Amino acid sequence: MLKTRIHLLRHGQVCGFETRRYNGQADVALTDLGIEQSKAYAEHLKTSPLTAVYSSDLSRSAYGGGLIAADRDLVPLQDARLRELDIGDWEGLTWDEIKQRWPVEWQARLDDLVQVAPPGGESLQQMADRVRLVLDELLEKHQGEEIALVAHGGVNRVILLDAIGAPLTQMFHIEQSYGCRNIIDYFADSYTTVQLLNG
């Protein structure tokens, strides 16, 4: 049975991780640990027969994609559609700062995580729509192959929820730690299996 395998990774730890904040599409830097986490998953993938490596174009993800491709005759490919959720006016702010400055909007988003967008940003549904387009393209292009994709916590959760047939409302029922690896197998008959979660 034809199988396409995606090694889905989250970028390593980023600066400012100590407080709960929304980095969104800001190009925040990796910490020293984040760099080591990226090197670690690149090392784990050395024996995988990858035919392509993709990542978000934000440096925290692109760095990992570059490391994975470095030991192979592959060019790491970056796609802006794989960026984290556009958090708009909340970018770079801590949760406490947002709740103080936008209490009504904060609560509205809590009440409808999927459809309500932060001021100046995009909704989870909008992010899911763009991520799904990329994933469909990759699965069509790489049928029967094994590829790596380095993205972000939100992006990965969308892909994983779709893989198990769960709704976007369950977004935070799946953990995606810094530097984690997931493995998803896609079969030609639309059957999908998550082989590894948050590894």
C-alpha positions as CSV (number, residue, x, y, z in Angstrom):
1,M,0.0,0.0,0.0
2,L,1.4,3.4,-1.0
3,K,2.5,5.4,2.0
4,T,3.7,8.9,2.4
5,R,5.5,9.7,5.7
6,I,5.8,13.2,7.2
7,H,8.2,13.9,10.0
8,L,6.5,16.9,11.5
9,L,8.7,18.9,13.8
10,R,8.4,22.0,16.0
11,H,11.2,24.5,16.2
12,G,13.3,24.6,19.3
13,Q,12.9,26.8,22.4
14,V,12.7,30.5,21.7
15,C,13.8,33.6,23.6
16,G,11.1,34.8,25.9
17,F,9.8,31.3,26.6
18,E,9.8,31.9,30.3
19,T,6.4,33.8,30.1
20,R,3.3,32.8,28.3
21,R,3.2,35.1,25.3
22,Y,2.1,35.1,21.7
23,N,5.1,35.3,19.3
24,G,2.9,34.8,16.3
25,Q,4.8,35.7,13.1
26,A,7.5,37.7,14.8
27,D,10.9,36.3,13.9
28,V,12.1,35.5,17.4
29,A,15.4,33.9,18.0
30,L,16.2,30.4,19.3
31,T,17.8,30.1,22.7
32,D,21.0,28.0,23.1
33,L,18.8,25.1,24.1
34,G,16.6,25.7,21.1
35,I,19.6,25.4,18.8
36,E,20.6,22.1,20.5
37,Q,17.1,20.8,20.2
38,S,17.2,21.5,16.5
39,K,20.5,19.7,16.1
40,A,19.1,16.8,18.1
41,Y,16.1,16.1,15.8
42,A,18.3,16.6,12.7
43,E,20.6,13.9,14.2
44,H,17.6,11.6,14.8
45,L,16.5,12.0,11.2
46,K,20.0,11.1,9.7
47,T,18.9,7.6,8.9
48,S,15.5,8.5,7.5
49,P,15.4,8.3,3.7
50,L,14.1,11.9,3.2
51,T,13.4,13.2,-0.3
52,A,12.6,16.8,0.7
53,V,12.7,19.2,3.6
54,Y,10.2,22.0,4.1
55,S,9.8,24.6,6.8
56,S,8.2,27.9,7.7
57,D,10.2,30.9,6.5
58,L,10.6,32.2,10.0
59,S,14.2,31.7,11.2
60,R,13.3,29.5,14.2
61,S,11.9,26.9,11.9
62,A,14.1,27.5,8.9
63,Y,17.1,26.8,11.0
64,G,16.0,23.3,11.8
65,G,15.1,22.7,8.2
66,G,18.5,23.8,7.1
67,L,20.2,21.4,9.5
68,I,18.1,18.4,8.4
69,A,18.9,19.1,4.7
70,A,22.6,19.8,5.4
71,D,23.7,16.2,5.4
72,R,21.8,15.3,2.2
73,D,21.8,16.5,-1.3
74,L,18.7,18.5,-0.6
75,V,17.8,22.2,-0.7
76,P,15.6,23.2,2.3
77,L,12.4,24.7,1.0
78,Q,10.7,27.5,2.9
79,D,7.0,28.4,2.7
80,A,5.4,31.5,4.4
81,R,2.1,29.7,4.5
82,L,3.6,27.4,7.2
83,R,4.0,30.4,9.5
84,E,2.5,30.4,13.0
85,L,-0.9,32.0,13.5
86,D,-0.9,35.7,12.7
87,I,-1.7,37.1,16.1
88,G,-2.0,40.7,14.9
89,D,-1.9,43.5,17.6
90,W,-1.1,40.9,20.2
91,E,2.2,39.9,18.7
92,G,5.0,39.7,21.2
93,L,2.8,40.4,24.2
94,T,2.3,38.3,27.2
95,W,-1.1,36.8,28.0
96,D,-1.4,39.1,31.1
97,E,-0.7,42.1,29.0
98,I,-3.3,41.1,26.4
99,K,-6.0,40.4,29.0
100,Q,-5.4,43.8,30.6
101,R,-5.5,45.8,27.3
102,W,-8.1,43.8,25.4
103,P,-10.3,42.1,28.0
104,V,-13.4,41.9,25.7
105,E,-11.5,40.6,22.7
106,W,-9.6,38.1,24.8
107,Q,-12.8,36.7,26.2
108,A,-14.5,36.6,22.8
109,R,-11.6,34.6,21.4
110,L,-11.7,32.2,24.4
111,D,-15.4,31.7,23.7
112,D,-14.8,30.9,20.0
113,L,-11.2,29.9,19.4
114,V,-11.8,28.7,15.8
115,Q,-13.6,31.7,14.2
116,V,-12.7,34.8,16.3
117,A,-9.4,36.5,15.2
118,P,-7.3,38.8,17.5
119,P,-7.3,42.4,16.4
120,G,-5.4,42.7,13.2
121,G,-4.7,39.0,13.0
122,E,-6.2,35.8,11.6
123,S,-8.6,33.3,13.1
124,L,-7.6,29.7,13.7
125,Q,-9.9,28.7,10.8
126,Q,-8.0,31.0,8.5
127,M,-4.7,29.6,9.5
128,A,-6.0,26.0,9.1
129,D,-7.2,26.8,5.6
130,R,-3.7,28.0,4.5
131,V,-1.9,25.2,6.2
132,R,-4.2,22.6,4.7
133,L,-3.5,23.9,1.2
134,V,0.2,23.4,1.7
135,L,-0.2,20.0,3.1
136,D,-2.4,18.8,0.2
137,E,0.2,20.1,-2.2
138,L,3.0,18.2,-0.4
139,L,1.1,15.0,-0.2
140,E,0.3,15.2,-3.9
141,K,3.9,16.0,-4.9
142,H,5.6,13.4,-2.6
143,Q,3.4,10.4,-2.9
144,G,5.1,7.3,-1.6
145,E,8.0,9.4,-0.2
146,E,9.3,10.4,3.2
147,I,9.7,14.2,3.9
148,A,10.4,16.5,6.9
149,L,8.4,19.5,7.8
150,V,9.6,22.0,10.5
151,A,6.9,24.4,11.6
152,H,5.2,25.8,14.7
153,G,3.0,24.7,17.6
154,G,-0.2,25.9,16.1
155,V,0.5,24.7,12.6
156,N,1.5,21.3,13.8
157,R,-1.6,21.0,15.9
158,V,-3.8,21.7,12.9
159,I,-2.0,19.0,10.9
160,L,-2.3,16.5,13.8
161,L,-5.9,17.2,14.5
162,D,-6.8,16.6,10.8
163,A,-4.7,13.4,10.9
164,I,-6.8,11.9,13.7
165,G,-10.1,13.4,12.5
166,A,-10.5,15.8,15.5
167,P,-12.1,19.3,15.2
168,L,-10.1,22.5,15.6
169,T,-11.9,23.1,18.9
170,Q,-9.6,20.5,20.3
171,M,-6.5,22.5,19.4
172,F,-5.0,22.5,22.9
173,H,-5.7,18.9,23.6
174,I,-2.5,18.0,21.8
175,E,0.9,19.1,23.2
176,Q,3.7,20.3,21.0
177,S,6.8,20.9,23.0
178,Y,9.8,22.8,21.7
179,G,11.9,20.6,19.5
180,C,9.4,17.8,19.4
181,R,8.9,15.3,16.5
182,N,5.7,13.7,15.2
183,I,5.5,11.0,12.5
184,I,2.3,10.8,10.4
185,D,1.7,8.2,7.7
186,Y,-0.7,9.0,4.9
187,F,-2.0,6.2,2.7
188,A,-3.5,6.4,-0.8
189,D,-7.0,5.5,0.4
190,S,-7.1,8.6,2.6
191,Y,-6.3,6.5,5.7
192,T,-3.9,8.3,8.1
193,T,-2.0,7.0,11.1
194,V,-0.1,9.1,13.7
195,Q,2.9,6.9,14.5
196,L,4.6,9.3,17.0
197,L,3.2,12.3,18.9
198,N,5.3,15.0,20.6
199,G,8.3,12.7,20.6
